């Protein structure tokens, strides 16, 4: 649904989503590993509007960067989960092989 005010307001809203998506994508790597969800969603929503024929905006690069940061965030989270599982298996194996006595 288009925001009130017509196509110009819709493009402005998409530009704001592109900016916030970029901010969330960068913050994802600084403080919290779940912000990539917002970056990916906002980047995709902004690109959907900015890719329409006749839309002139310089924010397409920001929207694309937000989308890419969201995708990289997904891969980073998957790697962290795999690393955590490997770490848990190694620690459990080390505890089992030591016999548990000191």
ZIRALIN-V543708 format. One record per residue. N is the residue number from 1. NEAR is the number of other C-alpha atoms within 12 Angstrom. D_FIRST is the distance of its C-alpha to the first C-alpha in Angstrom with 1 decimal. Layout:
BEGIN
n:N near:NEAR d_first:D_FIRST
n:N near:NEAR d_first:D_FIRST
END
This chain:
BEGIN
n:1 near:11 d_first:0.0
n:2 near:15 d_first:3.8
n:3 near:14 d_first:6.5
n:4 near:12 d_first:9.2
n:5 near:12 d_first:11.7
n:6 near:12 d_first:10.6
n:7 near:20 d_first:11.1
n:8 near:19 d_first:13.7
n:9 near:17 d_first:11.8
n:10 near:25 d_first:9.2
n:11 near:31 d_first:12.5
n:12 near:26 d_first:14.1
n:13 near:30 d_first:11.7
n:14 near:37 d_first:12.3
n:15 near:35 d_first:15.9
n:16 near:28 d_first:16.1
n:17 near:36 d_first:14.7
n:18 near:40 d_first:17.4
n:19 near:32 d_first:20.0
n:20 near:32 d_first:19.4
n:21 near:39 d_first:19.4
n:22 near:37 d_first:22.6
n:23 near:29 d_first:24.1
n:24 near:35 d_first:23.4
n:25 near:39 d_first:24.9
n:26 near:29 d_first:28.0
n:27 near:23 d_first:28.3
n:28 near:29 d_first:28.2
n:29 near:23 d_first:31.6
n:30 near:14 d_first:33.0
n:31 near:13 d_first:32.5
n:32 near:17 d_first:30.6
n:33 near:28 d_first:30.1
n:34 near:27 d_first:26.9
n:35 near:32 d_first:24.6
n:36 near:36 d_first:24.0
n:37 near:29 d_first:21.4
n:38 near:34 d_first:19.1
n:39 near:40 d_first:20.2
n:40 near:37 d_first:19.4
n:41 near:29 d_first:15.9
n:42 near:37 d_first:15.0
n:43 near:41 d_first:16.9
n:44 near:33 d_first:15.2
n:45 near:32 d_first:11.7
n:46 near:39 d_first:13.2
n:47 near:37 d_first:15.1
n:48 near:24 d_first:12.3
n:49 near:33 d_first:11.1
n:50 near:32 d_first:14.8
n:51 near:23 d_first:16.2
n:52 near:17 d_first:14.7
n:53 near:11 d_first:17.6
n:54 near:11 d_first:18.5
n:55 near:22 d_first:16.9
n:56 near:17 d_first:19.8
n:57 near:25 d_first:19.7
n:58 near:20 d_first:22.4
n:59 near:29 d_first:20.2
n:60 near:33 d_first:20.0
n:61 near:22 d_first:23.2
n:62 near:33 d_first:22.1
n:63 near:40 d_first:19.1
n:64 near:33 d_first:21.6
n:65 near:32 d_first:24.1
n:66 near:41 d_first:21.8
n:67 near:38 d_first:21.2
n:68 near:29 d_first:25.0
n:69 near:36 d_first:25.9
n:70 near:35 d_first:23.8
n:71 near:27 d_first:25.7
n:72 near:25 d_first:29.0
n:73 near:31 d_first:28.3
n:74 near:25 d_first:28.0
n:75 near:19 d_first:31.4
n:76 near:21 d_first:32.9
n:77 near:22 d_first:32.1
n:78 near:16 d_first:33.6
n:79 near:16 d_first:36.7
n:80 near:16 d_first:37.1
n:81 near:15 d_first:37.0
n:82 near:14 d_first:39.5
n:83 near:14 d_first:41.7
n:84 near:14 d_first:41.7
n:85 near:14 d_first:42.8
n:86 near:14 d_first:45.5
n:87 near:15 d_first:46.7
n:88 near:14 d_first:46.9
n:89 near:14 d_first:48.9
n:90 near:14 d_first:51.2
n:91 near:14 d_first:51.9
n:92 near:15 d_first:52.5
n:93 near:14 d_first:54.8
n:94 near:13 d_first:56.7
n:95 near:14 d_first:57.1
n:96 near:12 d_first:58.3
n:97 near:11 d_first:60.8
n:98 near:11 d_first:62.3
n:99 near:10 d_first:63.4
n:100 near:10 d_first:62.1
n:101 near:7 d_first:65.5
n:102 near:5 d_first:66.5
END
